[in-house]
Amino acid sequence: MRRFSGPSAFAPLGLCGLLLAGAAQAAPVDPQIARWSSSLAEFAAADEATPPSQGGVLFVGSSSIRLWPRMAQDFSEQPVVINRGFGGSTMADCHRLVRQLVIKYRPRQVLVYAGENDLAEGRAPADVLQSFRAFVAAVRAELPGARIAYISVKPSPLRAHLMEKVRETNRLLASHVAGMHNADFVDVFTPMLDATGAPRAELFGPDRLHMNQAGYALWRRTLARHLTAPSASAAASR
């Protein structure tokens, strides 16, 4: 029997390996997801260091969530508080990454703040509503018992030119959430306005976009009324 040895014996296998490697490299990567790779890696590292328990309260959304400095302490009555905010994100991004940022943690309650960046990037209020509906459908498909809260778009002084779109977005979302079961619309917009209807500048930092300590204190008081007690909540998973 003739035995094969040397490089020629493995040429077909080597060729297959090269072809498979080439196919893998050619696989398309959604740039809308790839742009958040560092945030996802950061969350994965945090989960590995301290795995969060299921059945908690999860916050997801843009930098107003990500930059919340003392979220766990502010809601210390909740045994598990998970912050999965990723700065610069949109409602559409929250939907695209719902499995990685929400479903994997199997929370009993989800609070989402997103939509402000959608408007800043030129999307219409109706687009924010469509993305929120897709987000809710994805969550409810696997966590039918999870309570979902939409935190209204805030009136950022830097984006005063978007005020009418912000109002319309909040109106659309409030109307939609009113028709949902096991859901809340949390109005942070109204208490962040002064007597003239302008954004309260004292609630924002120097960039006039992100909130300061006073702004987060207002959010804490407003959101606390919508958080359910662990024992009173239905299980978020089947």
Secondary structure, DSSP 8 states (H G I E B T S, - for coil): -----SGGGGHHHHHHHHHHHHHHHHS---HHHHTTHHHHHHHHHHHHHS---SS-EEEEESHHHHT-TTHHHHTTTSS-EEEEE-TT--HHHHHHTHHHHTGGG--SEEEEE-SHHHHHTT--HHHHHHHHHHHHHHHHHH-TT-EEEEE-----GGGGGGHHHHHHHHHHHHHHHHTSSSEEEE--TGGGB-TTSSB-GGGB-TTSSSB-HHHHHHHHHHHHTT---GGGS--S--
